[in-house]
Amino acid sequence: MKIKDLVTEAVEEKTRKLLKKARKKTARVIDDSNLADVFGIDMEGPVTSKKRRKKTIRKKTSPGTKKPKSIFETVVGIVKGSRRGVTVATIREKTGFDEVQIRNVIYRARQQGKIKNKERGVYISA
């Protein structure tokens, strides 16, 4: 036998043993039905967490059209399209994005030199 065959056989044997053990319940595991009795609580279904997702503008696109813009592209596009400058409130009204998301985009775009401040709170194209 080759070394490769020996290793494969050893791994398969170990896998079989682990799978066999995995099917058995130990005394340390409390059954869900016993939890209600032990702690005096009713168990419902599993609890799911609500994670925040980044928003992107989604438009119905037909084949051969551009993909949806990201938040960054949308906010920078609004700033660049304004001659007199825009505020965070104006961007929020136009997009519906969260204020924190908009401020993060503005910070990153300023670092990249794409936009600049006209005055405090007013942003224009660089």
GROMACS elastic network, one bead per residue, 0.5 to 0.9 nm:
[ bonds ]
;  ai    aj funct       b0    kb
    1     4     6  0.81956   500
    1     5     6  0.62871   500
    1     6     6  0.69415   500
    2     5     6  0.52667   500
    2     6     6  0.64674   500
    2     7     6  0.88103   500
    3     6     6  0.50462   500
    3     7     6  0.61856   500
    3     8     6  0.85423   500
    4     7     6  0.52287   500
    4     8     6  0.61251   500
    4     9     6  0.85877   500
    5     8     6  0.50677   500
    5     9     6  0.60613   500
    5    10     6  0.85565   500
    6     9     6  0.51545   500
    6    10     6  0.61457   500
    6    11     6  0.86200   500
    7    10     6  0.50989   500
    7    11     6  0.61415   500
    7    12     6  0.85758   500
    8    11     6  0.51890   500
    8    12     6  0.61381   500
    8    13     6  0.86174   500
    9    12     6  0.51242   500
    9    13     6  0.61501   500
    9    14     6  0.86078   500
   10    13     6  0.51784   500
   10    14     6  0.61693   500
   10    15     6  0.85387   500
   11    14     6  0.51380   500
   11    15     6  0.60489   500
   11    16     6  0.86354   500
   12    15     6  0.50232   500
   12    16     6  0.62037   500
   12    17     6  0.87264   500
   13    16     6  0.51591   500
   13    17     6  0.63524   500
   13    18     6  0.87304   500
   14    17     6  0.51566   500
   14    18     6  0.62010   500
   14    19     6  0.86230   500
   15    18     6  0.51464   500
   15    19     6  0.61066   500
   15    20     6  0.85143   500
   16    19     6  0.52085   500
   16    20     6  0.61179   500
   16    21     6  0.86866   500
   17    20     6  0.51086   500
   17    21     6  0.62761   500
   17    22     6  0.86214   500
   18    21     6  0.51163   500
   18    22     6  0.60661   500
   18    23     6  0.89106   500
   19    23     6  0.66165   500
   20    23     6  0.56633   500
   20    24     6  0.72785   500
   21    24     6  0.54868   500
   21    25     6  0.83551   500
   22    25     6  0.76046   500
   25    28     6  0.81758   500
   25    29     6  0.68014   500
   26    29     6  0.58179   500
   26    30     6  0.88908   500
   27    30     6  0.74810   500
   30    33     6  0.83472   500
   30    34     6  0.64902   500
   30    35     6  0.67721   500
   31    34     6  0.52952   500
   31    35     6  0.65827   500
   32    35     6  0.51917   500
   32    36     6  0.72322   500
   32    43     6  0.74033   500
   33    36     6  0.59814   500
   33    37     6  0.73269   500
   33    42     6  0.89909   500
   33    43     6  0.79948   500
   34    37     6  0.51924   500
   34    38     6  0.60968   500
   34    39     6  0.85389   500
   35    38     6  0.51045   500
   35    39     6  0.58705   500
   35    40     6  0.74852   500
   35    41     6  0.72169   500
   35    42     6  0.81284   500
   35    43     6  0.77620   500
   36    39     6  0.55996   500
   36    40     6  0.50030   500
   36    42     6  0.52929   500
   36    43     6  0.65312   500
   37    40     6  0.52679   500
   37    41     6  0.72481   500
   37    42     6  0.86287   500
   38    41     6  0.81207   500
   39    42     6  0.88687   500
   43    46     6  0.86438   500
   44    47     6  0.84344   500
   54    71     6  0.83296   500
   54   101     6  0.87722   500
   55    58     6  0.88319   500
   55    70     6  0.79807   500
   55    71     6  0.69352   500
   55    97     6  0.74112   500
   56    68     6  0.72497   500
   56    69     6  0.66715   500
   56    70     6  0.52488   500
   56    71     6  0.56470   500
   56    74     6  0.87619   500
   56    97     6  0.89632   500
   57    68     6  0.59980   500
   57    69     6  0.60422   500
   57    70     6  0.67168   500
   57    71     6  0.72869   500
   57    74     6  0.80862   500
   57    95     6  0.83871   500
   58    61     6  0.86448   500
   58    67     6  0.85982   500
   58    68     6  0.54855   500
   58    69     6  0.76654   500
   59    67     6  0.84875   500
   59    68     6  0.63244   500
   60    68     6  0.87318   500
   61    64     6  0.82105   500
   61    65     6  0.60717   500
   61    66     6  0.74539   500
   61    67     6  0.75040   500
   61    68     6  0.82545   500
   62    65     6  0.59020   500
   62    66     6  0.88133   500
   63    66     6  0.86889   500
   66    69     6  0.85512   500
   69    72     6  0.79551   500
   69    73     6  0.58580   500
   69    74     6  0.61058   500
   70    73     6  0.52380   500
   70    74     6  0.61391   500
   70    75     6  0.86585   500
   71    74     6  0.50923   500
   71    75     6  0.61093   500
   71    76     6  0.84871   500
   71    97     6  0.81052   500
   71   101     6  0.80752   500
   71   102     6  0.80413   500
   71   105     6  0.76345   500
   72    75     6  0.54099   500
   72    76     6  0.60852   500
   72    77     6  0.83321   500
   72   102     6  0.82436   500
   72   104     6  0.89976   500
   72   105     6  0.56140   500
   72   106     6  0.83200   500
   72   108     6  0.86926   500
   72   109     6  0.80029   500
   73    76     6  0.52946   500
   73    77     6  0.58481   500
   73    78     6  0.85957   500
   73   105     6  0.89757   500
   74    77     6  0.50720   500
   74    78     6  0.62959   500
   74    79     6  0.87877   500
   74    95     6  0.81606   500
   75    78     6  0.51720   500
   75    79     6  0.63368   500
   75    80     6  0.86454   500
   75    91     6  0.68992   500
   75    95     6  0.81927   500
   75   102     6  0.70559   500
   75   105     6  0.71277   500
   75   106     6  0.77445   500
   76    79     6  0.50877   500
   76    80     6  0.60287   500
   76    81     6  0.84444   500
   76   105     6  0.78803   500
   76   106     6  0.76649   500
   76   109     6  0.71887   500
   76   114     6  0.76039   500
   76   115     6  0.74034   500
   76   125     6  0.81810   500
   77    80     6  0.51231   500
   77    81     6  0.59971   500
   77    82     6  0.87538   500
   78    81     6  0.51078   500
   78    82     6  0.64959   500
   78    86     6  0.79471   500
   78    91     6  0.71652   500
   78    94     6  0.86531   500
   79    82     6  0.54673   500
   79    83     6  0.84438   500
   79    85     6  0.65482   500
   79    86     6  0.61263   500
   79    87     6  0.87105   500
   79    91     6  0.82030   500
   79   115     6  0.73488   500
   79   123     6  0.64522   500
   79   124     6  0.55633   500
   79   125     6  0.61198   500
   80    83     6  0.76798   500
   80    85     6  0.82632   500
   80   114     6  0.85107   500
   80   115     6  0.74729   500
   80   123     6  0.88340   500
   80   124     6  0.62570   500
   80   126     6  0.81736   500
   81    85     6  0.85884   500
   81   124     6  0.85637   500
   81   125     6  0.79435   500
   82    85     6  0.52740   500
   82    86     6  0.66449   500
   82   123     6  0.88760   500
   82   124     6  0.68758   500
   82   125     6  0.78813   500
   83    86     6  0.85959   500
   83   124     6  0.72036   500
   83   125     6  0.82842   500
   84   118     6  0.85038   500
   84   122     6  0.86371   500
   84   123     6  0.85971   500
   84   124     6  0.72413   500
   85   117     6  0.85218   500
   85   118     6  0.69382   500
   85   122     6  0.56393   500
   85   123     6  0.50541   500
   85   125     6  0.79380   500
   86    89     6  0.81629   500
   86    90     6  0.61242   500
   86    91     6  0.69928   500
   86   121     6  0.81155   500
   86   122     6  0.52960   500
   86   123     6  0.53693   500
   86   124     6  0.68287   500
   87    90     6  0.51993   500
   87    91     6  0.64192   500
   87    92     6  0.86150   500
   87   121     6  0.57689   500
   87   123     6  0.64014   500
   88    91     6  0.51328   500
   88    92     6  0.60581   500
   88    93     6  0.86410   500
   88    99     6  0.69982   500
   88   102     6  0.67778   500
   88   103     6  0.72424   500
   88   106     6  0.88417   500
   88   121     6  0.72596   500
   88   122     6  0.78395   500
   88   123     6  0.85591   500
   89    92     6  0.50036   500
   89    93     6  0.62079   500
   89    94     6  0.87182   500
   89    99     6  0.78881   500
   90    93     6  0.51389   500
   90    94     6  0.63089   500
   90    95     6  0.86759   500
   91    94     6  0.51525   500
   91    95     6  0.60434   500
   91    96     6  0.78254   500
   91    97     6  0.79322   500
   91    99     6  0.88570   500
   91   102     6  0.76151   500
   92    95     6  0.52921   500
   92    96     6  0.50158   500
   92    97     6  0.55040   500
   92    98     6  0.68846   500
   92    99     6  0.66758   500
   92   102     6  0.75107   500
   93    96     6  0.56885   500
   93    97     6  0.81562   500
   94    97     6  0.84682   500
   95    98     6  0.88898   500
   96    99     6  0.88929   500
   97   100     6  0.84637   500
   97   101     6  0.67271   500
   97   102     6  0.67747   500
   98   101     6  0.53116   500
   98   102     6  0.64273   500
   98   103     6  0.88338   500
   99   102     6  0.51005   500
   99   103     6  0.61790   500
   99   104     6  0.86000   500
  100   103     6  0.51479   500
  100   104     6  0.61444   500
  100   105     6  0.86437   500
  101   104     6  0.51472   500
  101   105     6  0.62720   500
  101   106     6  0.86809   500
  102   105     6  0.51309   500
  102   106     6  0.61719   500
  102   107     6  0.86164   500
  103   106     6  0.50016   500
  103   107     6  0.60970   500
  103   108     6  0.86092   500
  104   107     6  0.51170   500
  104   108     6  0.62320   500
  104   109     6  0.85618   500
  105   108     6  0.51342   500
  105   109     6  0.59724   500
  105   110     6  0.84627   500
  106   109     6  0.50874   500
  106   110     6  0.60201   500
  106   111     6  0.85282   500
  106   115     6  0.76409   500
  106   116     6  0.87750   500
  106   123     6  0.83432   500
  107   110     6  0.52332   500
  107   111     6  0.62721   500
  107   112     6  0.87651   500
  108   111     6  0.50493   500
  108   112     6  0.62780   500
  108   113     6  0.86758   500
  108   114     6  0.88853   500
  109   112     6  0.50281   500
  109   113     6  0.61665   500
  109   114     6  0.52859   500
  109   115     6  0.58816   500
  109   116     6  0.82906   500
  110   114     6  0.59104   500
  110   115     6  0.51538   500
  110   116     6  0.57478   500
  110   117     6  0.83575   500
  110   126     6  0.84705   500
  111   114     6  0.77845   500
  111   115     6  0.84969   500
  112   115     6  0.79941   500
  113   116     6  0.71206   500
  113   125     6  0.89074   500
  113   126     6  0.64174   500
  114   124     6  0.89705   500
  114   125     6  0.63558   500
  114   126     6  0.53584   500
  115   123     6  0.66805   500
  115   124     6  0.56409   500
  116   119     6  0.89507   500
  116   122     6  0.85850   500
  116   123     6  0.56825   500
  116   124     6  0.55654   500
  116   125     6  0.61573   500
  116   126     6  0.52943   500
  117   120     6  0.66310   500
  117   121     6  0.71619   500
  117   122     6  0.58052   500
  117   124     6  0.61473   500
  117   125     6  0.85340   500
  117   126     6  0.85054   500
  118   121     6  0.80249   500
  118   122     6  0.55211   500
  118   123     6  0.55250   500
  118   124     6  0.60303   500
  119   122     6  0.53011   500
  119   123     6  0.72940   500
  120   123     6  0.82157   500
